[in-house]
Amino acid sequence: MDFLDRFSPRDRERLLAAAATIRLGRGEVLLRRGEKGGDLFRVAEGELEVVDTRSQPVIVLDVVGKGSVLGEMSFLQESVRSADVRAPEGATLLRWERAQLLRMLDQEPLLAAGFYRALATLLAERSKATVASAATGAMGGGAIPRGPTNEAAAADGRALAEALRRRFMELEPLIRRDRSAAEHELGAALRNFSAALNEALARMSDDDGRVAGGVVAHELHPYTMRSHLGELALDRDSGALGAHGVMAHLLANRAGGDGPLGEMIDAWLLGLPTARGFRERGALALQAILDAIPAEPPVRVFVVSAVGGIVPALCAQLRGRAAAEITCVDGDRAALAALEAEVGVRPRDLRLRLVQEDLAVLCLGASAMRFAPQEILVLDGVFEYLPERVAASLLTWARGALAPGGTLIATSLLPSEDDSVMRHVLGWSLVRRTRPATIRLFEASGFSSLKAYEAAGTGLVAVGV
């Protein structure tokens, strides 16, 4: 909502008359962190980036567009600026000098009442968005429940885990004598375990399945942690959305771990259908992006989530194209920094803009950030963490963020038999949808010309206009 729309026509005219107009060139800095503040600004044309320049890469903390106001906290408290603010492509602003504005408000009590009410409403809306983020938490779901409440289900879980643990202990001496034979037998043991786990869970209620799966996870934890993927997955913060270390190892597909047994377990995990789906769907999504890019510059692509591996590959593909810009939004600063490092040196005409924003807030449509309408929007590695209602909310946001005729490209996961291993052994709970269910979700959100491509039987890339 435009800040001035919060006022009556008379008060709006008074404020406009009291404001000075300033213009910023491309890349020019309006405010610097640590400087004493007080003046109030409203964006009249263009957009501004609020950036953190204390570390590399520079992270965009917020993007504010036409009608947005800046400096309200410094105006109220006369405090120092907390971040740098710059104009990436140039901007026009209205500026109210603090001392002059305070004098005008002192002289006009009715205007002052409306002004401070508008500021209070603005701050309350921002606080509400923060509370919504805290309430939703990370989108990966909480930890899997532990502690058996049904002894029969717990006993089944212990039996499954014990059988596999026994095979691990039997095979460790064989690894030293004949690694090739050990790999063959270990592969068979792990496949048998996965099939037995699926069969046991199919007979149980959801509650009993959680109990049995929790026992399996607990009993196998020392062995799971010997694989590098298991170590990364189980050490990440509970529910972290596709933690970048986990995805980086999964996409690299190079097995590692604690000793030969850990490396073999890791190789098996990396070879699961879901892991292959993660890797192969990225190539399909990249091709869909390239197919959607217009023949004439500029090339602009907006990517939500920094951990799927698409952005580095896209940067490589866009080298040499005129006026290419990729904006990547993620709530994990470490993931954005890792992305910057992976992309490395790039041509002067390829701009990579990194924006930090809570993806839970974005998915709920509660983000205060405003971006120009996009021609290509990519949702990578997000849908597998979202229940139906939140997924629909994200698609509604995406439709509003796209320009008319713009293309949405979203990766997702199909149902797979290895879901029980991902969920109970790695503690990685994923939401899976069939291809028809995904298409219906897109159609209900207003997308047409839908196409869906499968990858390795578990990955899915949906494209809609």
C-alpha positions as CSV (number, residue, x, y, z in Angstrom):
1,M,0.0,0.0,0.0
2,D,1.3,3.4,-0.9
3,F,2.3,5.4,2.2
4,L,0.4,8.5,1.0
5,D,-2.8,6.5,0.5
6,R,-3.1,6.2,4.2
7,F,-3.9,9.9,4.4
8,S,-7.0,12.0,3.6
9,P,-6.7,14.0,0.3
10,R,-6.1,17.2,2.2
11,D,-3.3,15.7,4.3
12,R,-1.8,14.1,1.3
13,E,-1.5,17.4,-0.5
14,R,0.0,19.0,2.6
15,L,2.7,16.3,2.8
16,L,3.5,16.5,-0.9
17,A,3.9,20.2,-0.8
18,A,6.3,19.9,2.1
19,A,8.5,17.2,0.4
20,A,11.7,17.8,-1.7
21,T,12.3,15.6,-4.7
22,I,15.7,13.9,-5.1
23,R,16.9,11.7,-7.9
24,L,19.5,8.8,-7.6
25,G,21.6,7.4,-10.4
26,R,22.1,3.8,-11.1
27,G,23.9,2.2,-8.1
28,E,23.9,5.4,-6.1
29,V,23.6,5.0,-2.3
30,L,20.9,6.9,-0.5
31,L,21.6,5.9,3.1
32,R,24.6,4.3,4.8
33,R,24.7,2.1,7.8
34,G,25.9,3.8,11.0
35,E,25.0,7.4,9.8
36,K,22.7,9.4,12.0
37,G,19.2,9.3,10.6
38,G,16.0,11.3,11.0
39,D,14.8,12.2,7.5
40,L,11.9,10.4,6.0
41,F,11.8,9.1,2.4
42,R,9.1,7.8,0.0
43,V,9.9,6.0,-3.3
44,A,8.2,7.9,-6.1
45,E,9.7,6.0,-9.0
46,G,11.9,2.9,-9.3
47,E,13.0,0.7,-6.5
48,L,15.6,0.6,-3.7
49,E,17.6,-2.2,-2.2
50,V,18.3,-2.4,1.5
51,V,21.6,-4.2,1.7
52,D,24.1,-5.6,4.2
53,T,27.6,-4.8,3.1
54,R,29.4,-6.0,6.2
55,S,30.1,-9.4,4.7
56,Q,30.6,-10.9,1.3
57,P,28.6,-11.5,-0.8
58,V,26.5,-8.4,-0.3
59,I,23.0,-9.6,0.7
60,V,19.8,-7.8,-0.3
61,L,17.7,-7.7,2.9
62,D,14.7,-5.9,1.4
63,V,13.5,-4.5,-1.9
64,V,11.2,-1.5,-1.7
65,G,9.2,-0.1,-4.6
66,K,7.0,2.8,-5.5
67,G,4.9,4.2,-2.6
68,S,7.1,2.6,0.1
69,V,8.5,4.7,2.9
70,L,12.0,4.5,4.4
71,G,13.5,5.9,7.6
72,E,10.4,5.8,9.8
73,M,12.3,4.3,12.8
74,S,15.1,6.8,12.5
75,F,12.5,9.6,12.2
76,L,10.8,8.5,15.4
77,Q,13.9,7.7,17.4
78,E,16.5,9.8,15.7
79,S,18.7,6.7,15.7
80,V,21.5,5.7,13.3
81,R,20.8,3.9,10.1
82,S,20.9,0.1,10.4
83,A,21.7,-0.8,6.8
84,D,22.8,0.7,3.5
85,V,20.1,1.6,0.9
86,R,20.9,1.9,-2.8
87,A,19.2,2.4,-6.1
88,P,20.1,-0.5,-8.4
89,E,18.7,1.1,-11.5
90,G,18.2,4.7,-10.4
91,A,15.1,6.1,-8.5
92,T,13.2,9.2,-7.7
93,L,12.2,9.9,-4.1
94,L,10.4,12.4,-1.9
95,R,12.3,13.6,1.2
96,W,11.0,15.2,4.3
97,E,13.7,16.8,6.4
98,R,13.1,15.8,10.0
99,A,13.2,19.2,11.7
100,Q,11.0,20.8,9.1
101,L,8.4,17.9,9.2
102,L,8.3,18.0,13.1
103,R,7.6,21.8,13.0
104,M,4.7,21.2,10.5
105,L,3.2,18.5,12.6
106,D,3.5,20.6,15.8
107,Q,1.5,23.4,14.0
108,E,-1.2,21.1,12.6
109,P,-2.5,18.6,15.2
110,L,-5.0,17.0,12.9
111,L,-2.3,16.3,10.3
112,A,0.0,15.0,13.1
113,A,-2.7,12.6,14.3
114,G,-3.1,11.1,10.9
115,F,0.6,11.0,10.3
116,Y,1.5,9.1,13.5
117,R,-1.5,6.8,13.0
118,A,-0.2,6.0,9.5
119,L,3.3,5.2,10.9
120,A,1.8,3.1,13.7
121,T,-0.2,1.1,11.1
122,L,2.8,0.6,8.9
123,L,4.9,-0.7,11.8
124,A,2.1,-3.0,13.0
125,E,1.9,-4.6,9.6
126,R,5.6,-5.2,9.5
127,S,5.4,-6.7,13.0
128,K,2.5,-9.0,11.9
129,A,4.6,-10.3,9.1
130,T,7.4,-11.1,11.5
131,V,5.0,-13.0,13.8
132,A,3.6,-14.9,10.9
133,S,7.2,-16.1,10.1
134,A,7.8,-17.2,13.6
135,A,4.5,-19.0,13.8
136,T,5.0,-21.0,10.6
137,G,8.6,-21.8,11.4
138,A,10.8,-23.6,8.8
139,M,8.9,-25.3,6.1
140,G,10.6,-28.7,6.4
141,G,8.3,-29.8,9.2
142,G,9.4,-30.5,12.8
143,A,11.3,-33.4,14.1
144,I,9.8,-36.9,13.6
145,P,8.1,-37.9,16.9
146,R,10.2,-40.2,19.1
147,G,9.3,-42.5,21.9
148,P,7.1,-45.5,21.5
149,T,3.5,-45.3,22.6
150,N,2.6,-48.6,21.0
151,E,5.0,-51.4,22.1
152,A,4.1,-53.7,19.2
153,A,5.0,-51.0,16.6
154,A,8.2,-50.2,18.6
155,A,9.1,-53.9,18.6
156,D,8.6,-54.1,14.8
157,G,10.9,-51.1,14.4
158,R,13.6,-52.6,16.6
159,A,13.5,-55.9,14.7
160,L,13.9,-54.1,11.4
161,A,16.8,-52.1,12.7
162,E,18.5,-55.0,14.4
163,A,18.5,-57.2,11.3
164,L,20.2,-54.4,9.3
165,R,22.7,-53.7,12.1
166,R,23.6,-57.4,12.2
167,R,24.4,-57.3,8.5
168,F,26.5,-54.2,8.9
169,M,28.6,-55.9,11.6
170,E,28.9,-59.1,9.5
171,L,30.0,-57.2,6.4
172,E,32.7,-55.0,7.9
173,P,35.3,-57.8,8.0
174,L,34.4,-58.7,4.4
175,I,35.0,-55.1,3.3
176,R,38.7,-55.5,4.2
177,R,39.0,-58.7,2.3
178,D,36.8,-58.2,-0.8
179,R,35.3,-54.8,-1.1
180,S,33.5,-55.6,-4.4
181,A,31.7,-58.6,-2.8
182,A,30.9,-56.5,0.3
183,E,29.4,-53.8,-1.9
184,H,27.2,-56.3,-3.6
185,E,26.0,-57.9,-0.4
186,L,25.5,-54.6,1.3
187,G,23.4,-53.3,-1.6
188,A,21.1,-56.4,-1.3
189,A,20.8,-55.9,2.5
190,L,19.8,-52.3,2.2
191,R,17.3,-53.0,-0.5
192,N,15.8,-55.8,1.6
193,F,15.6,-53.4,4.6
194,S,13.9,-50.7,2.5
195,A,11.3,-53.2,1.2
196,A,10.7,-54.7,4.7
197,L,10.3,-51.2,6.2
198,N,7.7,-50.2,3.5
199,E,5.8,-53.5,4.1
200,A,5.8,-53.0,7.9
201,L,4.6,-49.3,7.6
202,A,1.9,-50.3,5.2
203,R,0.3,-52.5,7.8
204,M,0.4,-49.8,10.5
205,S,-1.7,-46.7,11.3
206,D,-0.1,-43.3,10.9
207,D,0.6,-43.1,14.7
208,D,2.1,-46.6,14.9
209,G,4.2,-45.9,11.7
210,R,5.7,-42.8,13.4
211,V,6.6,-44.8,16.4
212,A,8.2,-47.6,14.4
213,G,10.0,-45.2,12.2
214,G,11.3,-43.3,15.2
215,V,12.7,-46.5,16.7
216,V,14.4,-47.4,13.4
217,A,15.9,-43.9,13.2
218,H,17.2,-44.1,16.8
219,E,18.7,-47.7,16.4
220,L,20.3,-47.0,13.1
221,H,21.6,-43.5,13.9
222,P,25.2,-44.5,14.6
223,Y,25.4,-46.1,11.1
224,T,23.4,-43.4,9.3
225,M,25.8,-40.8,10.7
226,R,28.8,-42.7,9.2
227,S,27.5,-41.7,5.7
228,H,28.2,-38.1,4.7
229,L,24.7,-37.4,3.6
230,G,23.3,-38.9,6.9
231,E,25.7,-36.7,8.9
232,L,24.6,-33.6,7.0
233,A,20.9,-34.4,7.1
234,L,20.8,-35.3,10.8
235,D,23.0,-32.5,12.0
236,R,21.1,-29.7,10.2
237,D,18.7,-27.6,12.2
238,S,15.3,-29.4,12.6
239,G,13.1,-28.7,9.6
240,A,15.7,-26.6,7.7
241,L,14.4,-26.1,4.2
242,G,16.8,-28.1,2.0
243,A,19.9,-27.1,3.9
244,H,22.5,-26.1,1.4
245,G,25.1,-28.5,2.6
246,V,22.7,-31.4,2.2
247,M,21.7,-30.4,-1.3
248,A,25.2,-29.6,-2.4
249,H,26.4,-33.1,-1.4
250,L,23.3,-34.7,-3.0
251,L,23.8,-32.8,-6.3
252,A,27.5,-33.5,-6.4
253,N,26.8,-37.3,-6.1
254,R,30.3,-38.1,-4.8
255,A,30.0,-40.7,-2.0
256,G,31.9,-40.2,1.2
257,G,31.8,-41.1,4.9
258,D,33.5,-42.5,7.9
259,G,35.4,-45.5,6.6
260,P,34.5,-47.8,3.7
261,L,31.2,-48.8,5.3
262,G,30.1,-45.2,5.7
263,E,31.1,-44.5,2.1
264,M,29.1,-47.5,0.9
265,I,26.0,-46.5,2.9
266,D,26.4,-43.0,1.4
267,A,26.6,-44.3,-2.1
268,W,23.4,-46.2,-1.5
269,L,21.6,-43.1,-0.2
270,L,22.8,-41.0,-3.1
271,G,21.5,-43.7,-5.5
272,L,18.0,-43.7,-4.1
273,P,15.2,-42.6,-6.5
274,T,14.5,-39.4,-4.7
275,A,18.2,-38.4,-4.8
276,R,18.3,-39.1,-8.5
277,G,15.1,-37.2,-9.0
278,F,16.6,-34.1,-7.2
279,R,19.6,-34.2,-9.6
280,E,17.8,-34.9,-12.9
281,R,14.9,-32.5,-12.4
282,G,17.4,-29.6,-12.1
283,A,18.5,-30.3,-15.7
284,L,14.9,-30.3,-16.9
285,A,14.1,-27.1,-15.1
286,L,17.2,-25.4,-16.6
287,Q,16.1,-26.4,-20.1
288,A,12.6,-25.1,-19.3
289,I,14.1,-21.7,-18.3
290,L,16.2,-21.5,-21.4
291,D,13.2,-22.3,-23.6
292,A,11.2,-19.5,-21.9
293,I,13.9,-16.8,-22.3
294,P,12.9,-14.2,-24.9
295,A,15.0,-13.8,-28.0
296,E,15.6,-10.1,-27.4
297,P,17.4,-8.8,-24.2
298,P,17.1,-8.0,-21.5
299,V,17.1,-11.5,-19.9
300,R,15.6,-11.5,-16.4
301,V,15.0,-14.6,-14.3
302,F,13.7,-14.7,-10.7
303,V,14.6,-17.8,-8.7
304,V,13.1,-18.7,-5.3
305,S,15.5,-20.9,-3.2
306,A,19.3,-20.9,-3.6
307,V,20.0,-24.6,-2.9
308,G,18.8,-26.5,-6.0
309,G,21.8,-26.0,-8.2
310,I,19.9,-24.2,-10.9
311,V,21.4,-20.7,-10.5
312,P,25.1,-21.6,-11.1
313,A,24.1,-23.7,-14.2
314,L,21.9,-20.8,-15.5
315,C,24.8,-18.3,-15.0
316,A,27.0,-20.5,-17.1
317,Q,24.4,-20.7,-19.8
318,L,23.8,-17.0,-19.9
319,R,27.5,-16.0,-20.3
320,G,27.8,-13.8,-23.3
321,R,24.1,-12.8,-23.5
322,A,23.5,-9.1,-23.3
323,A,21.9,-7.5,-20.2
324,A,21.2,-10.7,-18.2
325,E,20.0,-10.5,-14.6
326,I,19.2,-13.3,-12.2
327,T,17.6,-12.5,-8.8
328,C,17.7,-15.3,-6.2
329,V,15.7,-15.2,-3.0
330,D,16.4,-17.4,0.0
331,G,16.0,-17.0,3.8
332,D,19.4,-18.8,4.5
333,R,22.3,-16.3,4.3
334,A,24.8,-19.2,4.3
335,A,23.1,-20.6,1.2
336,L,23.3,-17.3,-0.6
337,A,26.9,-17.0,0.3
338,A,27.6,-20.5,-0.9
339,L,25.8,-19.7,-4.2
340,E,27.9,-16.6,-4.7
341,A,31.1,-18.6,-4.2
342,E,29.9,-21.3,-6.6
343,V,29.0,-18.9,-9.4
344,G,32.4,-17.2,-9.0
345,V,33.7,-14.7,-11.5
346,R,31.1,-13.7,-14.1
347,P,31.0,-11.3,-17.0
348,R,30.2,-7.6,-16.4
349,D,26.9,-7.9,-18.3
350,L,25.6,-10.7,-16.0
351,R,24.1,-9.4,-12.8
352,L,23.3,-11.8,-9.9
353,R,21.2,-10.2,-7.2
354,L,21.0,-12.1,-3.9
355,V,17.9,-11.3,-1.7
356,Q,17.4,-12.5,1.8
357,E,13.8,-13.1,2.7
358,D,12.0,-15.7,4.9
359,L,10.6,-18.2,2.5
360,A,7.8,-19.1,4.9
361,V,6.6,-15.4,4.8
362,L,6.9,-15.4,1.0
363,C,4.9,-18.6,0.7
364,L,2.1,-17.2,2.8
365,G,1.9,-14.1,0.7
366,A,3.0,-12.0,3.7
367,S,6.3,-10.6,2.4
368,A,6.6,-6.9,2.5
369,M,9.1,-7.0,-0.4
370,R,7.9,-5.7,-3.7
371,F,9.5,-6.7,-7.0
372,A,8.9,-5.6,-10.6
373,P,6.6,-8.0,-12.6
374,Q,8.7,-11.0,-13.7
375,E,8.7,-12.7,-17.1
376,I,10.3,-16.0,-15.7
377,L,9.8,-17.1,-12.1
378,V,11.4,-20.3,-10.8
379,L,10.3,-22.1,-7.6
380,D,13.0,-24.6,-7.0
381,G,13.0,-27.1,-4.1
382,V,10.1,-25.5,-2.3
383,F,6.9,-27.4,-3.0
384,E,8.2,-30.6,-1.4
385,Y,8.0,-28.9,2.0
386,L,4.5,-27.3,1.6
387,P,1.1,-28.6,2.6
388,E,-1.7,-28.0,0.1
389,R,-2.9,-24.7,1.6
390,V,0.5,-23.1,1.7
391,A,1.4,-24.4,-1.8
392,A,-1.7,-22.8,-3.1
393,S,-0.8,-19.5,-1.3
394,L,2.6,-19.6,-2.9
395,L,1.2,-20.1,-6.4
396,T,-1.2,-17.2,-5.8
397,W,1.8,-15.0,-4.9
398,A,3.7,-16.3,-8.0
399,R,0.8,-15.4,-10.3
400,G,0.7,-11.9,-8.9
401,A,4.5,-11.6,-9.2
402,L,4.5,-12.5,-12.9
403,A,3.9,-10.2,-15.8
404,P,0.9,-11.1,-18.1
405,G,2.0,-14.1,-20.2
406,G,4.9,-14.7,-17.8
407,T,6.2,-18.3,-17.2
408,L,6.3,-20.1,-13.9
409,I,8.7,-23.1,-13.6
410,A,8.4,-25.2,-10.4
411,T,10.2,-28.3,-9.3
412,S,8.4,-30.9,-7.2
413,L,8.5,-34.6,-6.1
414,L,6.4,-37.5,-7.1
415,P,5.5,-40.4,-4.7
416,S,8.3,-42.9,-4.3
417,E,8.9,-46.1,-2.5
418,D,12.1,-44.7,-0.9
419,D,10.0,-42.1,1.0
420,S,10.1,-44.2,4.2
421,V,13.9,-44.3,4.1
422,M,14.1,-40.5,3.5
423,R,11.6,-39.8,6.2
424,H,12.6,-42.2,9.0
425,V,16.3,-42.9,8.4
426,L,17.4,-39.5,7.2
427,G,14.7,-37.5,9.1
428,W,13.8,-35.8,5.9
429,S,10.1,-35.4,5.6
430,L,8.9,-34.5,2.1
431,V,5.5,-33.7,0.6
432,R,5.0,-35.7,-2.6
433,R,2.2,-35.1,-5.1
434,T,1.2,-37.1,-8.2
435,R,1.5,-35.4,-11.6
436,P,-2.3,-34.9,-11.9
437,A,-2.5,-33.4,-8.4
438,T,0.2,-30.9,-9.2
439,I,-1.5,-29.9,-12.5
440,R,-4.8,-29.4,-10.7
441,L,-3.0,-27.2,-8.1
442,F,-1.6,-25.0,-10.9
443,E,-4.9,-24.8,-12.7
444,A,-6.8,-23.8,-9.6
445,S,-4.3,-21.0,-9.1
446,G,-4.9,-19.5,-12.6
447,F,-2.1,-21.0,-14.7
448,S,-2.7,-22.4,-18.2
449,S,-0.7,-24.0,-21.0
450,L,0.5,-26.5,-18.4
451,K,3.3,-29.0,-19.0
452,A,4.8,-31.5,-16.6
453,Y,8.1,-33.4,-17.1
454,E,9.2,-36.3,-15.0
455,A,12.8,-36.9,-13.9
456,A,14.1,-40.3,-12.7
457,G,10.5,-41.4,-11.8
458,T,10.5,-39.1,-8.7
459,G,11.3,-35.6,-9.8
460,L,8.8,-33.3,-11.5
461,V,9.1,-30.0,-13.3
462,A,5.8,-28.1,-13.9
463,V,5.6,-25.2,-16.4
464,G,2.7,-22.9,-16.6
465,V,1.8,-19.5,-18.1
